[in-house]
């Protein structure tokens, strides 16, 4: 497992089978997130401190290559068919430059498109069936669609009736998006009809969410009061609440063993929850 360690400008590598820290990959200024493509055995990093994305093959980080993007990258999504990486960018305070999402062609290792979006981005996912990326936009509250085959602008948008779309994941089989908002609501978006529905209220302001397609569970990380809320996605009812630590808002998920990792900034640990 690869974990963005922003304060150290590095990515920490954890052996998820043994549950031990292995080593760190340095030289990634302001690294904000990590995405792994199991299909291509590739690892991507969003290096917010230098406006680059990093890419290397799993287990071969000595071959790390950096590519300049059009903003300060945050969320990442990958089209493994075309080798298109989308970086959802954010801005610095009082920066007058427009906010964009950047499309990187990994075959050519260049930025090929930089698309202006309405405001600050949050998380993003790729949908192979519709061949597009979905990106959460903070304000106005939207999820925008960017087509991967012809990424020359925002193709369409879903309006979300709550402040601050933040965590985002996709149910490929059920053809819907899960969107957790700062206002404390969990929403679903039916991709075939465009219908947006509030599924549940949350215990606080959410951050990262992950969908477990095998168990049909959704994990929602909430920093205050410091919990992970687990939802049954067939009923959208809350199943359980797992206590983490105040300020713990980042999680990771291993679908092979149903382990959820919560990163605890106060005690400098990773807490492991095994779902059943």
N, C-alpha and C positions, 0 to 999 in steps of 0.2 A: 504494500500500500504506500502511496506517495502523498505526503502531507505538506501543504504550503506553510512554511514557517516565516511569516512576514518580518518579524522583528530581527531575524537572523539573515534575511536575504537569501534564503536557502529552501530546499525541499528535503524533508526528512523521509527516510525510507524505513518502513516497518514490516517485519515478517509477520503476516497476519495468521500464519499457522502456528508459529511458536509464541506469538505475542510479545516480541522483543524489538527494540530499536536496533537498526542495523548500521546506518550511517547517514550523512547529510550530503546533499549536492549543492555546492556553494555557487556564488556568482550570479544570483538571480534577484536583482534589486527590486524591492517592493513586491515580491511575488505574492499574488492575490489568490491564486487558485491553480488547481491541477486537474487535467482531464486525461483519462486513459482510454485508448481505443484497443479493445481486446481483439477486434477483427484484424487490425494491422500491427498489433504489438508496438504501438506508439504511445509516447507520453508527451503531453503538451503543458506548458506553463504560461501563465499570464503575468508578465513582469511589469507591473504598473510603474515602477520607479524609472524605467527607461523607455517606455512605450514600445516594448517588443513582446513577441511570443517566442517561447522556446520549444524545440521539438527534438526528441531523441528516441531511439529504439529501446524498448524495455531491457534493462540490464546492461545497456551500453551508453550510459550518460556521458562518457568521454567523447562521444560524437555529437554532443549538444550543439544545435545550430539555432541562431536567433534571427528573427525576421521583424523588421520595423512595421508597426501598424499606425493607424490614424488617430489614436488617442491613448488613454491610459487603460489598458485592457483589464477586464474583470472576469465575467462569465465566458465560458468557451463551449462550443458545440462543433461536432465533426461529421461531415459527409464522407464516409469511407469509400463510397463508390467513385466519387470525383476527386477525392483528396482535397476537399475544400474545408478549411477551418474558419469558423466565424468567431471573432473576438468582439464581445459586447463591451464597449468602452464607457468610461466615466470621465468626469472633468474635475479639475481643481476649482476650489472656491474662487469666485469672481473671474474665472477664465471666460472671455467673450467668445471663444471659438465654439462652433457647433459641436454637438455630441454625435458620434457616429458608431456604426458597427462596421468592422473591417472584415473583408473576405480575403483569405490567404490561399493561394494555389501552392500546395506543398510539392507538386511535381516540379514547378518552376522556382519554388521558394521565394515568391514575391507577393506583395500586396497587389491584388487585382481590382478591388472595388472598395470604396469607402462611402457608406450610405448614411446620410444625415437622418437622425431620428428625433422625435419631439423633445426628449429630455433624457435625464439619467437612466441608464439601463440597469437591469438587475441580472437574473439568471436567464439562461437560454438552453434550448434543446433542439435536436434535429429529428425530423419526421421523415423516415425513408419512404413511406407510402405516398405522401403528398409531395415528397422531394423538396422540402423547405425547412427553414429554421423558424422557430418562434422565440421571441425575445420579450421579456417583461420590461415595460416602461413605467417609471415611477409616477410621472405627472406630465400630461393627463394619464389617468390609470388605464393602461392598455396592454394588450399583448399583440405585437406586430409580427407580421409574416414577411419573410424575405426568401424568395425562391433561390434554390441553389444552382439551377441550370442557367439562369439569367439574372444574376443578382445586381440589378441596376437601380433598385429603389425599394421602398416599402410597398409590397403588393396589396396588403389589406391589413385590417386590425380588428381585434375584439375589444369592445369597451367593457371594462371591469368596474362594477358599481361599488368600489371601496377604495380607500386611499392606499397607495403604495404597493402595487403588485411586487412581490419579492421572490420567495421560493417558487420554483417551477419544475415540474416533471411531466412525463407523458406516459399514458397507458396505450401502448401500440395496438394491443388486441381489442381493447374497448373503444378505441378511437376518441380519446378525450385527453384534455390537459387538466392537471391539478395546479392551482395557483393559490399560494398563501400570501395574504396582504398585511401590511403594517397595521392596518386598522383592527386586525384581530379576526379576520374572516378567512375561511377556506372555501374556495370556489372551484367548480368544475366547468369546463368548456367542451361542449360536444362538437367535434371537429367537422362532422358531416352536415350538421344543421346550424352551427354557430350559436346555439343556445348556451347562455351563461347562467349558472345557478349557484346560489350560496349553499354549500353542503353542510357547513358547521361553523360554530364560533370556536375561537382558540383561546387558550389561557393567557396569551399575551402577544407581543409583537414577534412574528416568526422570522426565521432566516432561511437556512438550507432545508430542502425537503428531498426525500428519496422515495421512489415507488418500488416495492418488492412485488414483481409480477407473479412469482411462484405462489407466495402466500396471500397475494392480493391485500397487502398492508401498505399503508403510507406512513412514513415517519416525518414528523414536523418538529424541527428544533426551535426552542423558544428560550432566549437568554434570560428573561425575567418573567417568572421566578427561577428558571433553570431546570427545564424539563424537556423530554421528548414525548410528544403525544402520538400515539399509535392508533390509526384509523383502519377499520375494515372498509375497503373500497367498494365492496358489493352493496353495503348498506349505508356507507359514509357515516357510521356511528363510531364514537370513541371507544376503543377497546381497552386501553390501559394508558397510564401515565408513568413514565420512567424518570425518576429524579436524577439530575446531573449536578449542576453547580451554577449559582448565579453568574451571569456573564458568559456562560457556555452556549454559543449560538452556531457553532460549526460542527457538522457531523460528516461521517463517511459511511459507506455501506458496501459490504462484501456479499454479493448475491450467491456466491458458492457455498457459504456456510451460514447465511442469514445473520451475520454479525453486524451490529451498528456501533460505530465508534463516535464518542462525544469527546471533544477536546476541551480540557478544563484549564482556563487561563490562570485561575487563582492558585491552583495547586500544581500546575505544570505536569499534568498527567493526561492520559487517554483512558476514558472509562469505556468498557465493552459491555454491550447488551446483546445477548443471544435471543433472537425471536423464536417463538415456537407456535 
